[in-house]
Amino acid sequence: MGTLTALGLDLGSATTKLVGIDAAGAIVMNVVEQTDPRGELQAERLLAAARQAGGQVAPVVATGYGRKLVGGAARTITEVTCHARGVFRATGRPGTVLDVGGQDSKVIVLGPDGGVVDFAMNDKCAAGTGRFLENTAARLRVPIGSMAELALSTAAEVPISSTCTVFAESEIVGLLARGAPVSEIVRGLHRALVQRLAALVRSVRLVPPLVLSGGVALSPAVRAFLEEATSEKVVLPEHPQLMGAYGAALIAADG
């Protein structure tokens, strides 16, 4: 590990991300874990391990759904600010960030200096978040890591009309009872998710490029359908899942 100068902890509803950076702002360590029900204890453990490995006490900024649970953080900063900072540093240009999290999704428009020009958030319904795919994968008994491959394995798809995760699960039960192929249902689920994400993007003025962050960014099916829905090439930063924690670490380094 390089010299650790600052830490960013993103305590999300689904996963917790810790990023450590050096004096140049490069990522020198990172940890991604499923979020524990006792988030404050998980944060304490991760920070203690990082500081022990780094050999010094580094300042910490906390962000994410459970940021107020992080004891010892110098500051707590919203996800919008942290994702904006992380993505701008990673890409070096203005644009539109779509962050798809487990609890909510956010669209953030970055100005020429990386500042937040506009943003919109979906935090009222899980159908526009990563939770939508997780819940429906469980209903279909398909590993979440196989969902994208299954969606891209067929050109046919079954439309999912429900805009609520609970109702979508009921709709899936009916589709399975009628013999609909699982691959076509999964493709339809991805389409339904992306339609909601594209609508969120259209609620602000899209400034290219469209940058995807968060864990769902790792899905090639989501990226492909999003490009189709927005007619924009989707750009991925090197570590899309870490952008919130990375931005928090950069802010911590500012002092």
N, C-alpha and C positions, 0 to 999 in steps of 0.2 A: 504494500500500500504506500502511495505517496504521502507527503505531509498533509495532514488533515487540518483545514483551517476553519471550516464551517459545516454545519449539518442542517438538512431540511427533512422534516418528518411529515408525511402526508397520511394522516389517519383516516382512511376512507371507510365507507360503510361495508365494502366487500373485501378490499385489500389494504394493507398498510405498507407504505413505501418509505424507506430511509435512504437518503443520498448524502454522501460526504464529498466535499470538493477541496481542491488545493488552492493555493494563492492565485493561480491563473484562471480559476473557475472551471477547471476540468474535473469530471467525475472520477474520483479515486476509489470509491466503494459504494455499493448499493445493496439493499436487502428488500425483497418483496415477500410478504407473508399474507395469508388469509387473516383478516381482522378478528382478533379475539374478543369475546363478549366483555372481558375486562380490559378495555383498551388502554386504560391508564397504566396497568401493570405491564402490558405488552410494550408500550412506549418506554417505560422505565428500563425494561430489560434490553431493548434494542439500543437505546442511547448509552447505557452503561457498557455494553459490549463494544460499540463503536469507539467510545472514548478510550477504553482500555486498549483496543487495537491501534488507535491513532497515537497513543502516548501523550495526549494532552487534552485539556478541557477546551472544546470548541463551542462557539455560540450556536444556539439552535433556534430556528423559526419553525413553528408548527402550522400546518394547514389541514384542510380536509374536514369531513363530517364531524370527527371527534377531536378537533384541534384544541378545544378548551380542556380536554382531559390530560393534555401533555404537561406534566409538571416539569419545571426547570427550563421551559422555553423562554427565550428573551422576549419574544412576541408571538402572537397568533395573527395570521394573515389569511384573508379569504382565498378560496381556490381560484377565483377569477384573476386576482392580482398575481398569484404564484404561477398559474399556468401561462399567463401572458409573459411574465418575465422569463420563464424556462424556455418556452417555445421561441421567443424572439432571440434569446441567446443561442439556441440550438440551430435556428434557421438563418438568422442574420438579416431578416427582411420583414416588412409589414405583411399582413395577410389576414385571413380569417381562420380562427382556431375552433374546431369542433371537438369538445372533450366529452366523451361518453363514459360516464361512471356507473357504478352500481346503483346509486340512489337518485342521481339526477344527470341531466345532460346540459351542457353550456355551449353557447356560441359566443366567441369573443373576437371583436374586430380590432386589430392592432394598427396603430398609426406608424408613421415613418420612424419615430423614435422608440417604438415598442410600447407606447402608452395605450391604455384601453380607450378606444374611441366609442365603442358601443358594445353591448352584450345582451343576450337573452338567455333565459334559463327555463328548463322544464323540470320542475321539482314536485309536480302534483300527481304524476302518473308514471308507474314503472314501465309502461309500454314503450316509452322512448329511451330506455336505459338498458344497461347490460343485464339487469335483473330479469328482463323480459326473456332473453335467450336462456338464462340459467334456469328459470322456472319451467319454461316449455321443454327444455332439454331433459329435465328431470321427469316431466310427464311422459315424454316419448321414450325414456330410458336410453337416451343417446348421450355418450360422454360429451361434455361441453367442448372439449378439444376437437371433437370430430364433426361438430355442427357445420362449420364452414365448408369442409371438404364434401360433406353430404349435400349441402345446398348447391355446390358447383358441379356436382356429379350428374345433374339432369338439366335438360332445357325446359322441361315442363314444371309447372308449379300450381299449387292449390291456393287460391286467394284466401287470405285470412281477413275476415271483415271486422272482427271485434277490435276495438281500440283500447280495451282494458285487458290487463294480464289475466285476471280471474276469468273473464268471459272467454278469452282466447283459449285457455286451458279446457274449458267446457266445449268449445268449438272443436278443438283437437280430438276430444273423446268421440264426438259425433263423426268426424272425418275418418277416424280409425275404424269405427264400427261399420262405415260404408265401404271400407276397403281401400281408402286412398293410400298411395305409397308414401312411406315415411319420408323419403328423399324429397318428394314434391311438397309435402307439408312443411318440411324444414326450409325449403327454398321460399315458400310463401311467407313463412315467419320472418325470414331475413328481409324480404321485400316490405312487409308491414312495418318492421322496425325502421328501415331506412326511409320509408315515406314520412314517418313522423320526424326523423332527424332532418330530412330535407326541408320540411315545412318550418322547422325551427331555424335552419340556416336562412331561408327566404324571409324570415321575420326581421332580419337586419340586412344592411347593404353588404352583399358579399364582395369582399376585396380579395382577389386572387393573390397567392395560391390558397387553396383550401387545405389546411393542415389538420390532420386527425391525431388526437392524443387520447390517453386512457387505455385501459386494458382491451376494450373492444376494437381498438385500432389494429390489433394484431390479427384480426379476422380478414382474410383475403376476400371473403364473400361480402362483408360489409363495405369494404373499400370499393369493390367492383360495382356493387349496386348503387353506392353513393355517387360514384363518378357518372353513372348512367342517369341518376335522378337529378343531378345538379349541372351536368355537362361541364364539369370542372375536373381537372386532374387532381387526385388526392396525393398530398405530400405527407410522408412520414418522417418525423425526426428520428434520430438514431435510437433513442430509448423512449418511445411514445408513452409507455406506462409510468415513466419516472418524471414527467414534465412538471407536475405540481410540486413534488419534493425537491426537484432540481431548482425550480424558481425560488422555493423557500430557502434553500441553502445559499443561493446567490444573494438574497435579501439579507440573510444572516451575516454574510461576509461584508456587507456594507456597513455593519455596525449600528 
